[in-house]
Amino acid sequence: RVVTGQSWEEFCDTLKAAGTAVIGHNSPKDPLNQAEGYRYLARLTRVALENFLECADPLSPQLVALANGNRQCRVCIGSDNPDNLYQNAVIDSRRTYRVRGSRGTVNYLGFGVQSGSYGAPGGLRTVDYKEASELKMQPHAKGKDAGSSPSSSLSSSSSSSSSSP
């Protein structure tokens, strides 16, 4: 599908179809709101490409800030809280992951595992959720990760499903 260009054509067709919501009969018709609608669609496309294309390797997951109030061009997805930093990574339920970082740099830290997606049958469902206080903390191993900061270990209990934008 990639070599034939079919994947690219499907992506473009899907994006074009999503753009019809901006001019749909229930959408505002003034130029400012229509421009904002296209801007929002462009931002959703950007974060979807970052998360589901550029950073979608469950063998080497990367945390990607999708809905981030600190980002220059903020994207709101659902009912996100502007005081929170939401990060996402594509993972595989058959694997175990280790999260490293310095504790005490944020007031609250939680990890959720979700399945499904917005707008799909069944929606986006929380499979598991752990607060930092529930995680096993241990010092970093000596070597390339040497330091005194604790790290958290968290095993996934389900995969994060993703669909192309």
C-alpha positions as CSV (number, residue, x, y, z in Angstrom):
1,R,0.0,0.0,0.0
2,V,2.9,2.4,0.7
3,V,4.8,1.6,-2.5
4,T,1.6,2.0,-4.7
5,G,0.7,5.2,-3.0
6,Q,-2.6,3.8,-1.7
7,S,-1.8,4.7,1.9
8,W,-1.0,8.3,1.0
9,E,-4.2,8.6,-1.1
10,E,-6.3,7.2,1.8
11,F,-4.7,9.6,4.2
12,C,-5.4,12.5,1.9
13,D,-9.0,11.4,1.3
14,T,-9.5,11.1,5.1
15,L,-8.1,14.5,5.8
16,K,-10.2,16.0,3.0
17,A,-13.3,14.3,4.4
18,A,-12.5,15.7,7.9
19,G,-12.2,19.2,6.5
20,T,-15.8,19.0,5.4
21,A,-16.8,19.3,9.1
22,V,-15.4,22.9,9.0
23,I,-17.9,23.9,6.3
24,G,-20.7,21.5,7.4
25,H,-24.3,22.8,7.9
26,N,-23.9,23.1,11.7
27,S,-20.6,24.9,11.5
28,P,-20.2,28.6,11.9
29,K,-19.9,30.3,8.6
30,D,-17.9,33.4,9.4
31,P,-14.3,33.6,8.1
32,L,-12.7,33.7,11.6
33,N,-14.4,30.5,12.8
34,Q,-13.8,28.7,9.6
35,A,-10.1,29.6,9.6
36,E,-9.9,28.4,13.3
37,G,-11.6,25.1,12.2
38,Y,-8.9,24.5,9.6
39,R,-6.2,25.5,12.0
40,Y,-7.5,23.0,14.6
41,L,-7.7,20.3,11.9
42,A,-4.1,21.1,10.9
43,R,-2.9,20.9,14.6
44,L,-4.7,17.6,15.1
45,T,-3.0,16.3,11.9
46,R,0.4,17.4,13.2
47,V,0.1,15.7,16.6
48,A,-1.4,12.5,15.0
49,L,1.6,12.3,12.6
50,E,4.0,12.8,15.4
51,N,2.4,10.2,17.6
52,F,1.2,7.6,15.2
53,L,3.9,7.8,12.5
54,E,7.1,9.4,13.8
55,C,7.0,8.0,17.4
56,A,4.9,4.8,17.1
57,D,7.6,2.2,17.7
58,P,6.5,0.1,20.8
59,L,10.0,-1.4,20.9
60,S,11.4,2.1,21.7
61,P,8.4,4.2,22.9
62,Q,8.7,8.0,23.1
63,L,6.5,10.2,25.2
64,V,4.9,12.7,22.9
65,A,3.0,15.7,24.2
66,L,-0.3,15.7,22.3
67,A,-2.5,18.1,24.3
68,N,0.0,20.4,25.8
69,G,-0.7,23.9,27.2
70,N,3.0,24.7,27.2
71,R,3.4,24.0,23.5
72,Q,3.6,27.1,21.2
73,C,0.6,25.9,19.1
74,R,-1.6,24.2,21.7
75,V,-3.9,21.4,20.7
76,C,-7.0,20.6,22.8
77,I,-8.2,17.1,22.5
78,G,-11.4,16.3,24.3
79,S,-11.7,17.9,27.7
80,D,-8.0,18.3,28.6
81,N,-7.0,20.4,31.6
82,P,-4.7,23.3,30.6
83,D,-2.8,22.8,33.9
84,N,-1.8,19.3,32.9
85,L,0.8,18.0,30.5
86,Y,-0.5,15.0,28.7
87,Q,2.0,12.7,27.1
88,N,1.4,9.6,25.0
89,A,3.4,6.6,23.9
90,V,2.5,3.7,21.7
91,I,3.2,0.5,23.7
92,D,2.7,-3.3,23.4
93,S,1.0,-5.3,26.1
94,R,3.4,-8.1,25.7
95,R,6.3,-6.0,26.8
96,T,7.5,-4.4,30.0
97,Y,8.6,-0.8,30.1
98,R,10.8,1.3,32.5
99,V,10.1,5.0,32.9
100,R,13.0,7.0,34.1
101,G,13.0,10.5,35.5
102,S,13.4,12.8,38.5
103,R,10.7,12.5,41.0
104,G,9.6,15.7,42.8
105,T,9.5,17.8,39.6
106,V,5.7,17.8,39.4
107,N,3.0,17.9,42.0
108,Y,1.1,14.9,40.5
109,L,2.1,12.1,38.3
110,G,-0.1,9.3,36.9
111,F,0.2,6.7,34.2
112,G,-2.8,5.4,32.2
113,V,-3.1,2.6,29.7
114,Q,-5.8,3.1,27.1
115,S,-7.3,1.2,24.3
116,G,-9.4,2.3,21.3
117,S,-9.6,5.8,19.9
118,Y,-11.8,8.9,19.9
119,G,-14.6,8.6,17.4
120,A,-14.3,4.8,17.0
121,P,-16.9,2.3,18.3
122,G,-16.3,1.8,22.0
123,G,-14.3,5.1,22.2
124,L,-11.1,5.5,24.1
125,R,-11.3,3.2,27.2
126,T,-9.0,3.2,30.2
127,V,-7.6,-0.3,30.8
128,D,-5.4,0.5,33.8
129,Y,-4.3,3.6,35.8
130,K,-1.5,3.9,38.3
131,E,-0.5,6.9,40.4
132,A,3.2,7.5,41.1
133,S,2.7,6.4,44.7
134,E,1.6,3.0,43.5
135,L,4.8,2.4,41.4
136,K,8.0,0.7,42.4
137,M,10.8,3.3,42.7
138,Q,14.4,2.4,42.5
139,P,17.7,4.3,42.0
140,H,19.1,4.6,38.5
141,A,21.6,1.9,37.5
142,K,25.2,3.0,37.4
143,G,26.6,3.6,34.0
144,K,25.1,5.7,31.2
145,D,22.0,6.4,33.4
146,A,24.1,7.1,36.5
147,G,22.7,9.6,38.9
148,S,20.7,9.9,42.2
149,S,17.3,10.3,40.6
150,P,14.8,7.5,41.2
151,S,13.1,5.9,38.3
152,S,9.7,4.2,38.1
153,S,9.0,0.8,36.6
154,L,5.6,0.1,35.1
155,S,4.4,-2.9,33.2
156,S,1.8,-2.3,30.6
157,S,-1.4,-4.3,30.9
158,S,-2.7,-3.5,27.4
159,S,-1.6,-2.0,24.2
160,S,-2.3,1.5,23.2
161,S,-4.2,1.1,19.9
162,S,-3.7,3.7,17.3
163,S,-5.2,4.4,14.0
164,S,-3.9,6.5,11.2
165,P,-5.1,10.1,11.0
